[in-house]
Amino acid sequence: MSVVAAIAGFVGAVVIVIGWIVGILGYNSRSDKPFGRSYSPLTHVVSALGHHTTPNATVFNVCIGIGALCVGIVFLGVGLEIPTDAFKWVVIIVGILAAIGGIFVGFFPSGKPTDGSPHHLLFAMVFFLLSAVDVAIITSFALFGDSSPEGFPDPLAIPGILVVIAALLMLIAGLVKMIPGDSDWSVPDLVDNPPPPDQVPRFMFLPSAEWAYVILLNVWVLVFAIFLLTRA
């Protein structure tokens, strides 16, 4: 299973990056970009790449679904390497649920918090929260778990700590927006302001935190894919 999970990690990381690139190129090809602004991770949420108004959105959403499946397989592979049953099954179950949430993100694409169905936001929250919880559990095991050869080397905790920090920043950014009912999550959302802003920001907290999380999670997947190969 270690080899399968490792391969899934490499494939998933590559597919997700391809989805990002294809999605960004599609977004920037639009002639009706909000405020004429090209896509930027500092001002545009990831989901904008899967919105129906974005060319190549279907390719992006398919890549996200495949990537989420691969992340789930990595969580499964890492969980099976944990000798402590309690940790093992929590990691596996939470990881599978996170993967399911990520897959459905691609089935229910959206780009703005005001867009119709709430399904996208629900499944996105499931993926982000549960994947962060799983990484936190695995990171805790690397830091405080079994120190025998069956355990995880301490350096494996480093990418996990970065992922957890990014998750906390994203959670804070989301709460700051959601609690007061502020739907201006990214630059495209500002179009709905009455009237639109005079100066469009070059940095927004929520999209920046979200992109930090998905990039660091992808790095985490690659690191653990390499680790799983050493366990094969």
C-alpha positions, 0 to 999 in steps of 0.5 A: 500500500505504501507504493500505491499511496506514494504514486497517488501522492506524486500523481495528485500533486502534479494533476492539481498543479496542472489544474491550477495552471490551466485554470489560471490561463483560462481565467486570464483569457477572459475578455470580461475579467472583473476590473480587468484584473488578471488572476492573482493568488493574492486577490482571487480565491481558488474556486474562481478557477472552477466557476462556470464563467472561467474557460477551462473550468471543467478541466480544473474541476476534474483535476481537483477531483482527481487530486482530492482522491489522491490526497485521500489515498495518501492519508490512507497510506500514511495512516496504515504506517502508524502502529498505534490503532487509535491514531491509525483509524482516526487518520484513515477515517478523517482522511477519507472524509476529507477526500470525499469533500474535496471530490465533491468540490469539483462536482459543485463548482462555485467562485463567489459566496453569493452564488446559488447552491451552498453545496460548494462551500459546504464541501470545501469546508469539509475538505479544508477542515478535515484535511487540516485535522488529519495533517495535525494528527499526523504531525503530532505523531511525528513530534510526540509519537513512537520514536522507534523505526516504526515511528515518523522522523521528526523533520516530517513535522515541519511541513505539517506545522506549516500546513496547520498554521496556514489552516488557522490563518484561513479559518480566521480569515473566513470567520472574519468574513462570514460572521458579519455576513461580508461576502467580499471574499475576493476581487470578483466579489467586489463587482457586486458592491454598490458602487464598486470600489474606487481602488481595487486591492492588490492583497486580500487576506482570505484568498492569500491564506487559502492559496497558502494552505493548498500550496503547503498541503500539496508540498506536504503530500509530496514530502509524505509520498517520498517518505512512503517510498522509503517504507515500501 
